[in-house]
Amino acid sequence: MRTQVAIVGAGPAGMFLAHLLGRAGVDAVVLERRDRAYVEGRVRAGVLEQITVDLMDRLDLGQRMRREGLVHTGTNIVADGELFRIDMAELTGGASVMVYGQQEVMKDLFDAAETRGVRVIFDAGAVTLHDIGSAKPYVTWRKDSLEHRLDCDFIAGCDGYHGVSRAAIPADVLKTFERVYPFGWLGVLADVPPCDHELIYANHERGFALASMRSPTRSRYYVQCDLNERPEDWSDDRFWDELCRRLGDAAAGRVTRGPSFEKSIAPLRSFVGEPMRHGRLFLAGDAAHIVPPTGAKGMNLAASDVIMLAQALSEHYRDGSDAGIDGYSARALARVWKAERFSWWFTGLTHRFPDRDGFDRKMQIAELAYIRGSRAAQVTLAENYVGLPLV
């Protein structure tokens, strides 16, 4: 089998890239080691930056998102029980974000792939990248007890943090930068109405909390917890009590309690691997970088990566120009590091760190008070939250 671009991984990065390349007339095949139900069912972020919303519309995938998604023109911060709102639309000249779960994005991407002839091979085991430094790379995998081979011009590694693509870059070439945080997020999903029509980020002396949602009838809530804890250590009653304590009286009074149907603990890390290109291999999405979920940048960074990559590959085939592919890594990393900075800063502002003392706590309180009273500080927060433009 042969194609122009082999895409490893059928998550958001891989599927957005496949659709973008299809629109540009570039042939691509997507290889995914799991089945569609697994990829589509993963519980992930649900806040889309304007750039991702625009991408969905550009690919004619936004009809259901426009019907069912929740447009947020602002977000809220609670500092020890006192709530204030950041009016993102007013501060940024009209920009907003859309609450629309990653599971729904994936369903739209997969449904459209079937009707548009985008080739996705699920259950592709033992995926291996070959000759990425040559002009003739190829990918092999196993399925149904048979070995398969895909020859290609380029490989796009969109297979996540634990995938094979980043590992294919030689150790003396790849540089990694990482910060592992000493806590996690305990998250629950419950079929209860959200406590607010916009997100609430809470900084409390007991730790961080987040009030989010997936729809007008489904809520997604988080509380900061120790990494040694287990989801089963938290009964629903314990979780609701802790959430309400951290959100403060104003927001807690609007919380509707109910049985959770999903409960898990997610670790937090900041990670970047660079360069994002080696030979004929390009990295995109979580294969190249991880951000803490504070600020919801993960899927949005994947979208911006593949917009740049699709543009570069299209120019190669349409115009015979390699300027885009040669500059892809530097261009993508410039935006990645800005998003990493915002997520690192916002995490540090809203969480309790076990190695920090009373002075650090006072600094958090002072900075939150400054943001509350400073339009300039709110503009900085808002423009990063809705997403910086592509450059």
N, C-alpha and C positions, 0 to 999 in steps of 0.2 A: 504494500500500500504506500501511496505517496501523497503528500500535501505540501503546501507552501509553509504553513506555520503549524507546528504541533503544540497544543496547549495542554499542559499537565495540571489537572485540577479543575473541577466543575463547580467551584464556589463562585461568589460574586465576581472576583477578578477574572477568572477563566471564562465565565459565561458572558459577562459584559464585553470582554475582548472578542469572543467568538462572534457576537452580534455586530460589533463595530467593524470587524474585518469583513464579515459577510456583506455589510452595507457598502464597503469599499471595493468589493469584488476580489478580495483576497481569500484564497481557499484555506480552510483550517479544519483540524480535527481535535476534539477535546477528549482527553483520557481521564477517567475518574475511577479511583480504586473502590469506592463505595457505590451503593445503588442510589437511585433517585430519591427514594423515600427517606433514606438516611440524610442525604445532603439537604433536602428540602425541610426536614424536620428539626434540624439543629436550632436550638434556642440561642439567638444572638441579638445584636443591637437592633434598635428600631427607630433611630433618629437619622433622617436623611438630610444632608446639607443641600443647599440650593444647587450645587454643581451636580449632585446625584439625581435630584429631582429633574433637572434639565436634561440629564442623560437619559432617564427613563422616557421622557417625552420625545427626545430626539430619535430614539429607537422605536417609537410608536408602541411603547410598553406602559404608558402612564394612565391608561383609561381607568383601570380599577383602582390604582393608587389615588387618582383624583377623586373618585367616588368615595372610597373608604378611608383614605389617609386623613390625618388630623394636622392641619396647618397650625404651627405655633409661631406667633409673632414676638413672643417674649419667653423668658424663663425666670425662675424664682430662686432666691437664696435665703436660707434661714441661718441666722447666727444666734445660737443659744436661745432659740424660741422666737426671735424677732425676724419677721419675714419682710423682704423687699423684692421688688420686681425689676428686671432688666428688660426694657422695651427695645428688643433687637431691631424691629422694623423701623422704629423712629430713629434709632441711633445709627443705622447703616444705610439709610435711604431706601428702605422697603424690603430688605432681605428677610427671609424667614427660614424655618426648617419644617420638615414633614415627619410626623410619627407614622411609620409604616414598617412593620416588622420585616426582618431579613428573610424569614420564612416566606412571606408574601412576595417579596422581591424575587426570590428563587423560583417560586411557582410561576410567576409571570415570565421569567427568563426561560424556564424549561418548556412551558406551554408554547411559547413563541418559537422556540428551537424546533419543536416537532412540526409546526406548520410551515416554517421557513427552510427546512432542510438543513439546519445546523447539525453537523454530525457530532454526537456525544456517545462515547463508548463507556458504559458503566461496568463496574466489577472488573476493572483492569488491574490485576494483581502483579506484584513484582516489577513495577515500572522502573526501567533503567535508562539513563541518558548516555549516549555514546558520541564520541568525537565532537564534543561541543566546541573545541578549538579549531576544527577544520571547516572547510567549505561545504562538507557533506555530513552534517550531524544526522543521527537517527535515534529513535526511541523503540525499546522493546518492552513487551509485557506478556503476561500469561492470562488466558481466559479459557474456561471450559477445557482445562488440561492441555491447551495448545499454546505454543509460542507464536507471538505475532511481532511484526516489525513495521515501523512507520518511518519512511525516509522523508526528509523535509529540508527546507532552507534555514529555518530558525525554530528555536524552542522557546516557548513562554512558560516559565515556571510559576504557576499560580496555585501551588499545592500546599500552601500554609506553612506554619512554623515547623511542623514535624515532617514535612514532605522531603522528597529526594532531591529536589532541584537545587536548593541552596547548598546541600552537601556535595553536589557535583562540582562546585567551584573549588579549585585547589586551596588548601589551607594557607599557603604562602601568598595567596591573592586576596582572599576574603578577610576583611576586618570586621569584627563585631563589637558592638557597644551595648551594654545592658545595665539595667537597674531593676533588681527584683525587690518588690515591696513586701514589708513584713506583716502583711495582713491580706485578707480576701474580702470578697463581697458575697454575703449570703443573700440569694435572690429567691423570690417566690412569684409564681403566677397564680392569680385567683380571678374567678369570674365574678367580680364585684366592680361597681363603677369607680373610676379614679377619684381621688380626694380633691383634685384640682384639674382645670382644663389645660394646664401647662405643667412642665416638670418642676419639681422642687428639689434643690440640692441643700442638704442640711449639714451644718457643722455644729456638733454638740460635744460637750466635754466627755461624753461616753463614746463618741465616735461618729462617723459619717452615716448618713442615710439618704436615700433617693426615692422620691415618689414619681413613678413613671406610669405609662399605660401602653396598651396595644390597640385599644378600641374604646368606645364609650362605655362598654360593659366589661372590659377585661383590664385588670391592673397588673403592673409589674413593679414590685417594691424591692429595695435592697437595704441591708444594714452592713456596715463594716464589722468584721469578725476576725478572730484569731485563726491562723491557718491550721492549727491543730484541732479545731472543732470539726464536727461532722453535721451534715444536715439533719440526721436523725436525733441529734441532741436538742434540736429546736422544735418544740411543739408549735402548732399554729398560734396558740394563745401566747406563748413566750415571744414569738416573733412579733405579733401585733402589739403587744405591750411595749416592746423595745422600740419598734418603729415609731409609735405614737410619742413615746418619751423624747425621742431625738427630733421629731418634726416640730414639737412645740404645740402649745394649746390651739393656736389659730388653725393650723393645718390638721392636727390630730382630731379635732372635733368634726372634721368632714370625712374621716377615714371610715369606710364600710368594711367591716370584718366578715370573713367567710373562709371556707375550707380552701387550702391551696391544693393545686393539682400538679405543681412542679416546684421542686425545691432543690437548690444546688449551691455549692460554694465555688466561686471562680477566683483563682489567684490573679494578682496584678503584676505586670512587668512592663518596662519600657525596653525595646530592643530594636536595633538597626544593624543590618548587614550591608556592607558596601565593598565594592561597587555593585550596582544592580544589573550590570551586564558583564559577561565574560564570554568572549568569542561569539558564538551564535546563540548563546543562552541569555535570556532576559528574565529577571525576577520581578514579580508584581504582587501587591497585596501582602498578606501575612507571611509569605515566603521571604520577604525582605525586611519587614518591620512589624512590630507589635506596639500598640499604645495601650495605656490603662483605659478602661471604659469610661472614665470621667471625661465628659464632653463628647463621647460617642464619635470618635474619629476613625475607627477601624475600617468599616466598610466604605466610608467616604474616601479614605486614602486609597483603597483598592480601586475605586472608580476613577480617581484622578490619575493614578498610575497608568491604567489601561487606556484612558483617553490619550495620554501622551504617547504610549507605546503604539497604539493603533495608528495614530497620525504618522509616527516615524516609519512604521512598516508600510503604510499606504504610499508615502512619498518614495520609498525605496522601489516599490513595484510600479508606481505610476510615472514617476519622474526620473528614476534611476539615480536618485540622490541618497547618499548615506549620511547626510548631515544630521538627520533626526535620530537615527539609530546610534550614531556615534555620540550624540549629546544626551541620549535618553537618561542615562544613570545620573548625571550631574543635575539635569533638569528636575527629575523626579525627586532626588534626594533633597533638593533645596526646599521643596514643599513638605516633604516628609519631616525634616528636622524642625520646621516651624510648627507642625502639628504635634510632634513629640514635645516641643517646648511647652505648648499650651496645655497638653494633657498632664505633663509633669508638674507644671505650675498649679493647675486647678486641683490636682490630686493633693499636692502639698498644702494647699490652702484649706481644704475641706476635711482632711483626715487627721486622726490622732496617730502619731508615731511613737512606738514604745521607748525609743531612745531619746526623745525630746523632753525638755523640762518645762517649768512654768514660764520661763522667758519666751520660749518658742510659742507657747499657747497665747501669750499676750501679743506676740507679733501677728499671729493669725487674726486675733480679734481686731487689732489695729488696722490690718490691711482690709478686712471685711468692712470696717467702719469707713475707711477711705473710699472703697468702691461704692458704698452706699451713698456717699455725699459728693462724689466727683463724677461729673459727666464724662470727662476725659478718660477716666479709668473704666467707666461703663462702656464707652465706645470701643476701647481696646478689647474688653471681654467679649462684647457682642460681635465684633468683626471676626474674631477668631472662632467663636462658637458657630456662627452661620457658615464659616468656611472661607478661607482666603482664596482669592482668584488664581486661576492658572496663569503662569507667566512663561 
